[in-house]
Amino acid sequence: MIPNIAAFKTLIKERVGLHFFNGMEGLLNAALHQRMTERGKESCEQYYEVLCVSTIEFDKLLSLLTINETYFFREPEVLDIVCEKLVPRILNQREGPVRILSAGCSSGEEAYSLAIKLHQKYHEAFADRVDIHGCDIDTKILEKARAANYSSYSFRGVDPLLQQNYFTRNGNQFQLHDLIRNKVKFHRSNIVKEQLQPQFDIILLRNVSIYFDVETRRLLHFNLLNMLQPEGALFFGNAETLANNFGILKLKQEHGHFYFCQPKTARAPTPTASVPPRIVTPVAPAQAPFVAAPMPTSQQCDIWIKKALTCVADKRFAEAETLINQVLNSDAQHQEALVIKAAIALEKCEFEQTAQSAQQVLELDEWSAEAKMLLGLAMMWQHHTQQAIAWFKQVVYQQPGYWPAHYYLAEMYRQSELPRPAARTYRITLQLLNAEMNNTASACALRLPLSFPTNSFRFLCEHQLAQFTSQDGQ
């Protein structure tokens, strides 16, 4: 380990905002060793001094620290909503061009994917209707983006016909046609501290904020606030969205996907903004008939909750309901009690009660993944397949590591006779199950009093995937 690694961490964070924590410190240590070895005999202290004054050397180190993992049409659902919903909507509201920024663009695949999709949509009018930019802090990777020459690794999952239409094979590489290449402009920019202007209608900053701590992400939001048009949209990666919800930008949901937009300061605060945090607040009755009997304390409510969970685990639902009702009589907005009440109703096949209690939770906390999972299960058991899919997709979006949501989403796809998304989602479920079985500490568990036995679900996934393979072989 580099002896003065803390000084390097501080320098890098102050310069570009990158935060090295837990396993990320090993990446920094390896990069420092590599650069010092390549430069020759140089102490850690001497190399630190070089980094402080040499922009060229700092950029070389930075190229080793950013994981430029990208490929064409990654997370295609987001590209679809941008190209099929947002861009046409903006063009209907005003004349173009629509300004789009792929921030943290790496080697350019995301920006070029947008350009290709929009060319497919608008054909010869493409050039006048959109203005696409990419930015990154890594100068070396930007050179690759501008060259637009890619290996087959960048095309995994891409339709071969599309690849033929927009790329020319050059040995083992594929050169993007100039029609698309010339439409995207790339810039070196530190997105945490620098602003690209004029403002953008759509910004994609996917799989970048994972490098930043909470303080830096807040600064990033204030910076992006000034780069985004009043009616613009900001997309983070699926696993990053909820971790970036600081209230600086407004989080919006559309077609099952989430993005941020400018807050409308002129509008009165919505009711959800005044909802109290998840803290039990004793509610004093207007006229208590028994003055001597105090309201139950939060500690007493916690005791009832624990007892209720034990009863649910033992299938003693009547006793569990009595305990939960005691909590709700004390605090009608106790979210955990409402979640347990919904789960009990689900176990008893009282699906309307499940939905009612889950909706109460969402009124208190619109991002409750527990409530959405329960609503998905209730819709599934009532054979409302499309509604179930919509709820499970939201849970997957918010909690991508929660395998039960992936499993039931796969089931709904299968029942809807959508074999390809079903097979893909079963495989994701298996990957998450295997990871959890190998490392139980990494399990992503919602606070739901429901049992999902991993071995049984693993068998079901393997069985369904075998069925798909057998059908393909016929």
Wavefront OBJ file of the C-alpha trace (Angstrom):
o trace
v 0.000 0.000 0.000
v 1.234 3.502 -0.862
v 2.283 4.975 2.513
v 0.878 8.467 1.926
v -2.203 7.344 -0.009
v -4.458 9.645 2.053
v -2.700 12.681 0.521
v -3.319 11.327 -2.989
v -6.975 10.690 -2.172
v -7.399 14.258 -0.930
v -5.667 15.760 -3.960
v -7.772 13.796 -6.441
v -11.019 14.530 -4.619
v -10.259 18.259 -4.492
v -9.316 18.350 -8.186
v -12.041 16.230 -9.794
v -14.348 14.964 -7.033
v -13.438 11.268 -7.265
v -13.854 9.520 -3.929
v -11.961 6.314 -3.146
v -13.655 4.234 -0.473
v -13.707 0.567 0.523
v -12.508 -1.516 -2.469
v -11.955 1.593 -4.583
v -8.799 2.377 -2.588
v -7.189 -0.715 -4.098
v -7.777 0.725 -7.583
v -6.005 3.941 -6.590
v -3.115 2.038 -5.043
v -2.636 -0.065 -8.215
v -2.805 2.994 -10.472
v -0.213 4.862 -8.408
v 2.146 1.881 -8.468
v 1.743 1.576 -12.251
v 2.493 5.231 -12.961
v 5.482 5.386 -10.592
v 6.881 2.186 -12.120
v 6.469 3.563 -15.659
v 8.164 6.826 -14.680
v 11.193 5.102 -13.135
v 12.739 5.519 -9.721
v 10.634 8.056 -7.886
v 9.491 8.135 -4.267
v 5.829 8.485 -3.328
v 6.522 11.964 -1.992
v 8.253 13.019 -5.219
v 5.430 11.635 -7.365
v 2.885 13.496 -5.250
v 4.748 16.743 -5.911
v 4.716 15.991 -9.650
v 0.948 15.434 -9.595
v 0.432 18.762 -7.868
v 2.077 20.717 -10.709
v 1.768 18.541 -13.838
v -1.592 18.483 -15.597
v -0.262 15.966 -18.113
v 0.766 13.485 -15.426
v -2.469 14.016 -13.495
v -4.441 13.155 -16.649
v -2.399 9.988 -17.180
v -3.164 8.829 -13.656
v -6.819 9.772 -14.083
v -7.092 7.518 -17.159
v -6.224 4.556 -14.923
v -8.771 5.499 -12.279
v -11.978 5.758 -14.300
v -13.568 2.480 -15.337
v -14.607 3.198 -18.931
v -17.062 0.288 -19.181
v -19.570 1.118 -21.895
v -21.059 -0.233 -25.099
v -23.615 0.718 -27.712
v -27.285 0.907 -26.680
v -26.593 0.197 -23.023
v -29.801 0.364 -20.891
v -31.884 0.777 -24.079
v -35.085 1.677 -22.218
v -33.594 5.049 -21.263
v -32.490 5.721 -24.846
v -36.017 4.861 -25.988
v -37.713 7.329 -23.665
v -35.258 10.062 -24.695
v -35.638 9.490 -28.441
v -39.282 8.409 -28.640
v -40.878 10.563 -25.938
v -38.796 13.507 -24.758
v -37.225 14.730 -28.004
v -40.540 14.688 -29.958
v -42.286 16.445 -27.066
v -39.699 19.232 -26.962
v -39.833 19.648 -30.741
v -43.615 19.974 -30.534
v -43.251 22.749 -27.963
v -40.623 24.808 -29.815
v -38.294 24.780 -32.778
v -35.116 22.729 -32.561
v -32.453 21.832 -32.113
v -32.884 19.780 -28.946
v -29.594 19.938 -27.021
v -28.477 16.616 -25.514
v -25.410 15.957 -23.334
v -23.851 12.584 -22.621
v -21.889 13.484 -19.477
v -19.093 11.156 -18.420
v -19.329 9.921 -22.008
v -16.216 7.704 -21.885
v -15.401 6.417 -25.400
v -18.577 7.850 -26.904
v -20.856 4.833 -27.371
v -23.784 6.415 -25.492
v -23.657 9.710 -27.423
v -23.373 7.908 -30.747
v -26.201 5.510 -29.787
v -28.472 8.529 -29.299
v -27.346 9.969 -32.637
v -28.075 6.689 -34.445
v -31.531 6.300 -32.904
v -32.459 9.895 -33.692
v -31.182 9.528 -37.262
v -33.378 6.442 -37.638
v -36.343 8.500 -36.439
v -35.841 11.769 -38.312
v -33.687 10.748 -41.315
v -32.596 13.797 -43.342
v -34.143 16.206 -40.786
v -31.884 14.733 -38.101
v -29.127 17.337 -38.486
v -31.404 20.301 -37.767
v -33.443 18.780 -34.958
v -30.823 17.665 -32.458
v -27.493 18.924 -31.148
v -25.556 16.169 -29.356
v -22.536 16.643 -27.096
v -20.368 14.388 -24.947
v -18.011 15.335 -22.128
v -15.539 13.504 -19.938
v -12.596 14.360 -17.732
v -10.321 11.717 -19.294
v -8.525 13.226 -22.300
v -7.240 9.858 -23.517
v -10.690 8.298 -23.668
v -12.038 11.392 -25.454
v -9.504 10.811 -28.232
v -11.020 7.374 -28.738
v -14.521 8.864 -28.726
v -13.619 11.366 -31.448
v -11.963 8.633 -33.542
v -15.223 6.567 -33.378
v -13.376 3.333 -34.182
v -14.589 0.391 -32.094
v -13.917 -3.297 -31.510
v -16.639 -5.931 -31.563
v -16.750 -5.726 -27.741
v -18.636 -2.428 -28.028
v -21.436 -4.092 -30.013
v -22.599 -6.848 -27.676
v -26.347 -7.121 -28.021
v -26.487 -4.796 -31.069
v -28.583 -5.781 -34.092
v -26.075 -6.877 -36.817
v -28.103 -5.039 -39.474
v -27.808 -1.772 -37.569
v -24.071 -2.324 -37.248
v -23.825 -2.863 -41.003
v -25.831 0.287 -41.769
v -23.826 2.681 -39.610
v -20.303 1.203 -39.435
v -17.642 0.149 -41.920
v -15.422 -2.786 -41.026
v -11.725 -1.899 -40.854
v -9.779 -5.039 -39.973
v -10.820 -5.993 -36.475
v -12.355 -2.574 -35.885
v -15.568 -0.890 -36.973
v -15.519 2.748 -38.102
v -18.629 4.844 -37.504
v -19.911 6.656 -40.572
v -19.115 10.370 -40.718
v -22.811 11.270 -40.939
v -23.181 10.246 -37.287
v -19.628 10.879 -36.122
v -19.657 14.539 -37.186
v -22.946 15.175 -35.385
v -21.470 14.616 -31.910
v -19.108 17.150 -30.348
v -16.846 16.077 -27.471
v -15.420 18.302 -24.717
v -13.066 17.807 -21.792
v -14.970 18.948 -18.718
v -15.039 18.310 -14.972
v -18.780 17.967 -14.588
v -18.583 18.527 -10.817
v -17.047 22.005 -11.072
v -17.476 23.172 -14.661
v -20.555 24.043 -16.670
v -21.132 23.581 -20.375
v -23.373 26.258 -21.858
v -25.856 27.012 -23.311
v -28.208 24.867 -21.253
v -29.213 21.369 -22.302
v -32.689 19.913 -22.755
v -31.554 16.391 -21.830
v -28.513 15.288 -19.820
v -27.465 11.666 -19.319
v -24.998 11.097 -16.472
v -25.176 7.342 -16.079
v -22.837 5.177 -13.999
v -20.661 8.159 -13.068
v -21.883 9.268 -9.631
v -20.679 5.945 -8.177
v -17.252 7.602 -7.971
v -18.519 10.475 -5.782
v -19.347 10.741 -2.096
v -22.572 12.354 -0.866
v -21.049 15.825 -0.486
v -19.683 15.774 -4.040
v -22.961 14.480 -5.469
v -24.787 17.413 -3.857
v -22.357 19.848 -5.478
v -22.851 18.022 -8.749
v -26.611 18.542 -8.535
v -26.244 22.293 -8.019
v -23.932 22.414 -11.026
v -26.311 20.409 -13.192
v -29.181 22.642 -12.062
v -27.523 25.504 -13.958
v -26.876 23.350 -17.033
v -30.428 22.068 -17.425
v -33.233 23.829 -19.273
v -36.348 24.638 -17.163
v -38.288 21.770 -18.795
v -35.223 19.554 -19.226
v -34.542 16.007 -18.019
v -31.508 14.531 -16.225
v -30.977 10.757 -16.221
v -28.736 8.813 -13.836
v -28.052 5.078 -14.117
v -30.685 2.656 -12.830
v -28.801 1.854 -9.640
v -27.885 5.497 -8.941
v -31.190 7.360 -9.137
v -32.430 7.009 -5.564
v -28.970 7.714 -4.151
v -29.064 11.058 -5.960
v -32.439 12.237 -4.691
v -31.382 15.244 -2.582
v -34.376 17.486 -3.263
v -32.237 19.908 -5.283
v -33.754 18.673 -8.520
v -37.253 17.233 -8.733
v -37.517 13.487 -9.307
v -40.118 12.547 -11.903
v -41.486 9.229 -13.122
v -42.637 8.591 -16.685
v -43.396 5.294 -18.423
v -41.864 3.395 -15.507
v -38.574 5.335 -15.639
v -37.202 8.027 -13.365
v -35.384 11.234 -14.185
v -34.706 14.589 -12.576
v -35.983 17.964 -13.749
v -35.894 21.577 -12.624
v -38.032 22.293 -9.551
v -40.937 24.621 -10.304
v -40.357 27.275 -7.672
v -43.504 29.173 -8.577
v -45.688 26.222 -7.701
v -46.914 25.680 -4.170
v -45.257 22.761 -2.347
v -46.911 19.449 -3.016
v -48.484 17.597 -0.090
v -45.736 14.962 -0.152
v -43.157 17.624 0.651
v -44.689 18.151 4.081
v -44.879 14.456 4.978
v -42.912 13.867 8.185
v -39.855 11.600 8.074
v -40.041 7.993 9.157
v -40.144 8.778 12.856
v -42.976 7.758 15.130
v -44.767 10.886 16.374
v -47.300 10.197 19.152
v -50.734 11.516 18.253
v -52.645 13.015 21.180
v -56.430 12.405 21.015
v -58.721 15.424 20.896
v -60.694 14.188 23.912
v -59.218 11.208 25.701
v -61.970 9.445 27.701
v -59.381 7.914 30.020
v -57.068 10.705 31.102
v -54.980 8.403 33.246
v -54.054 6.108 30.302
v -51.115 7.625 28.333
v -50.643 7.043 24.616
v -48.303 4.156 23.814
v -44.686 5.212 23.435
v -42.593 4.562 20.351
v -40.783 1.895 22.387
v -44.094 0.124 23.032
v -44.923 0.323 19.312
v -41.562 -1.265 18.502
v -42.352 -4.121 20.881
v -45.721 -4.694 19.180
v -44.038 -4.629 15.756
v -41.479 -7.276 16.794
v -44.188 -9.503 18.241
v -46.298 -9.076 15.105
v -43.386 -10.115 12.886
v -42.907 -13.249 14.978
v -46.587 -14.061 14.602
v -46.455 -13.569 10.828
v -43.444 -15.901 10.594
v -45.443 -18.519 12.526
v -48.551 -17.942 10.352
v -50.525 -16.649 13.350
v -52.111 -13.882 11.333
v -54.994 -13.028 13.674
v -52.594 -12.309 16.544
v -50.340 -10.319 14.211
v -53.300 -8.203 13.041
v -54.284 -7.405 16.628
v -50.783 -6.187 17.412
v -50.538 -4.132 14.205
v -53.916 -2.514 14.880
v -52.628 -1.446 18.304
v -49.712 0.308 16.596
v -51.952 1.974 14.023
v -54.408 3.118 16.707
v -51.458 4.936 18.234
v -50.008 6.230 14.945
v -52.156 5.871 11.834
v -49.153 6.793 9.655
v -46.737 4.186 10.994
v -45.266 3.000 7.704
v -43.765 -0.274 8.909
v -47.067 -1.245 10.521
v -48.921 -0.467 7.288
v -46.439 -2.589 5.303
v -46.938 -5.508 7.704
v -50.720 -5.062 7.518
v -50.525 -5.226 3.711
v -48.329 -8.345 3.869
v -50.733 -10.086 6.249
v -53.625 -9.319 3.888
v -51.580 -10.746 0.999
v -50.944 -13.962 2.953
v -54.708 -14.205 3.564
v -55.434 -13.525 -0.144
v -57.241 -10.309 0.777
v -55.769 -8.450 -2.194
v -57.942 -5.336 -1.988
v -56.792 -4.791 1.592
v -53.187 -5.346 0.482
v -53.525 -2.682 -2.180
v -55.276 -0.260 0.171
v -52.599 -0.498 2.871
v -49.777 -0.327 0.293
v -51.293 2.786 -1.260
v -51.420 4.387 2.193
v -47.692 3.772 2.488
v -47.062 5.365 -0.922
v -49.022 8.441 0.146
v -46.527 8.812 2.991
v -43.445 7.748 1.034
v -43.773 7.676 -2.753
v -40.479 5.735 -3.054
v -41.394 2.851 -0.750
v -40.125 -0.212 -2.619
v -41.865 -2.412 -0.033
v -45.268 -0.972 -0.922
v -44.597 -1.328 -4.657
v -43.503 -4.943 -4.256
v -46.702 -5.737 -2.361
v -48.803 -4.013 -5.015
v -47.020 -6.025 -7.705
v -47.736 -9.283 -5.885
v -51.371 -8.313 -5.316
v -51.825 -7.497 -9.004
v -50.083 -10.732 -10.003
v -52.355 -12.928 -7.901
v -55.393 -11.154 -9.353
v -54.044 -11.826 -12.879
v -53.580 -8.131 -13.663
v -50.367 -8.933 -15.487
v -49.532 -5.554 -17.003
v -50.116 -3.737 -13.721
v -47.937 -6.294 -11.947
v -45.159 -5.773 -14.515
v -45.315 -2.012 -13.982
v -44.931 -2.342 -10.181
v -42.164 -4.967 -10.346
v -40.233 -2.814 -12.852
v -40.348 0.082 -10.415
v -38.978 -2.105 -7.607
v -36.197 -3.379 -9.883
v -35.380 0.193 -10.843
v -35.147 1.329 -7.235
v -33.583 -1.841 -5.818
v -31.698 -3.549 -8.683
v -30.172 -6.097 -6.291
v -33.535 -7.371 -4.972
v -33.887 -10.705 -6.730
v -37.556 -11.534 -5.806
v -38.699 -8.530 -7.869
v -36.620 -9.750 -10.822
v -38.048 -13.262 -10.457
v -41.693 -12.186 -10.448
v -41.032 -9.770 -13.300
v -39.623 -12.713 -15.270
v -42.754 -14.716 -14.426
v -44.983 -11.931 -15.721
v -42.953 -11.693 -18.931
v -43.280 -15.463 -19.395
v -47.035 -15.362 -18.853
v -47.243 -12.495 -21.350
v -45.463 -14.725 -23.909
v -42.385 -12.523 -24.006
v -39.677 -15.212 -23.984
v -36.609 -13.022 -24.584
v -37.145 -10.538 -21.715
v -38.330 -13.435 -19.535
v -35.147 -15.460 -20.145
v -32.947 -12.388 -19.637
v -34.665 -11.567 -16.338
v -34.468 -15.177 -15.088
v -30.710 -15.060 -15.752
v -30.389 -11.825 -13.788
v -32.316 -13.456 -10.935
v -29.930 -16.413 -10.938
v -26.899 -14.134 -10.881
v -28.280 -12.239 -7.888
v -29.251 -15.463 -6.123
v -25.794 -16.948 -6.626
v -24.151 -13.757 -5.378
v -26.361 -13.769 -2.295
v -25.742 -17.447 -1.557
v -21.980 -16.891 -1.832
v -22.048 -13.751 0.282
v -25.119 -13.360 2.460
v -23.836 -9.987 3.687
v -24.418 -8.572 0.209
v -28.096 -9.541 0.159
v -30.505 -6.762 -0.795
v -33.576 -7.317 1.356
v -36.617 -5.097 1.593
v -38.319 -4.908 4.956
v -41.075 -7.331 4.042
v -42.372 -10.098 6.342
v -42.498 -12.525 3.409
v -40.418 -15.635 2.871
v -38.567 -16.222 -0.408
v -36.571 -19.502 -0.054
v -33.504 -19.085 -2.232
v -33.007 -22.763 -3.151
v -36.575 -23.150 -4.393
v -36.436 -20.008 -6.488
v -33.060 -20.954 -7.897
v -34.506 -24.299 -9.017
v -37.487 -22.534 -10.628
v -35.217 -20.160 -12.550
v -33.049 -23.006 -13.818
v -36.162 -24.975 -14.793
v -37.658 -22.103 -16.777
v -34.366 -21.354 -18.532
v -34.059 -25.043 -19.471
v -37.580 -24.852 -20.932
v -36.623 -21.863 -23.059
v -33.488 -23.659 -24.279
v -35.525 -26.753 -25.148
v -38.061 -24.686 -27.103
v -35.290 -22.909 -29.013
v -33.808 -26.273 -29.969
v -37.020 -27.635 -31.452
l 1 2 3 4 5 6 7 8 9 10 11 12 13 14 15 16 17 18 19 20 21 22 23 24 25 26 27 28 29 30 31 32 33 34 35 36 37 38 39 40 41 42 43 44 45 46 47 48 49 50 51 52 53 54 55 56 57 58 59 60 61 62 63 64 65 66 67 68 69 70 71 72 73 74 75 76 77 78 79 80 81 82 83 84 85 86 87 88 89 90 91 92 93 94 95 96 97 98 99 100 101 102 103 104 105 106 107 108 109 110 111 112 113 114 115 116 117 118 119 120 121 122 123 124 125 126 127 128 129 130 131 132 133 134 135 136 137 138 139 140 141 142 143 144 145 146 147 148 149 150 151 152 153 154 155 156 157 158 159 160 161 162 163 164 165 166 167 168 169 170 171 172 173 174 175 176 177 178 179 180 181 182 183 184 185 186 187 188 189 190 191 192 193 194 195 196 197 198 199 200 201 202 203 204 205 206 207 208 209 210 211 212 213 214 215 216 217 218 219 220 221 222 223 224 225 226 227 228 229 230 231 232 233 234 235 236 237 238 239 240 241 242 243 244 245 246 247 248 249 250 251 252 253 254 255 256 257 258 259 260 261 262 263 264 265 266 267 268 269 270 271 272 273 274 275 276 277 278 279 280 281 282 283 284 285 286 287 288 289 290 291 292 293 294 295 296 297 298 299 300 301 302 303 304 305 306 307 308 309 310 311 312 313 314 315 316 317 318 319 320 321 322 323 324 325 326 327 328 329 330 331 332 333 334 335 336 337 338 339 340 341 342 343 344 345 346 347 348 349 350 351 352 353 354 355 356 357 358 359 360 361 362 363 364 365 366 367 368 369 370 371 372 373 374 375 376 377 378 379 380 381 382 383 384 385 386 387 388 389 390 391 392 393 394 395 396 397 398 399 400 401 402 403 404 405 406 407 408 409 410 411 412 413 414 415 416 417 418 419 420 421 422 423 424 425 426 427 428 429 430 431 432 433 434 435 436 437 438 439 440 441 442 443 444 445 446 447 448 449 450 451 452 453 454 455 456 457 458 459 460 461 462 463 464 465 466 467 468 469 470 471 472 473 474
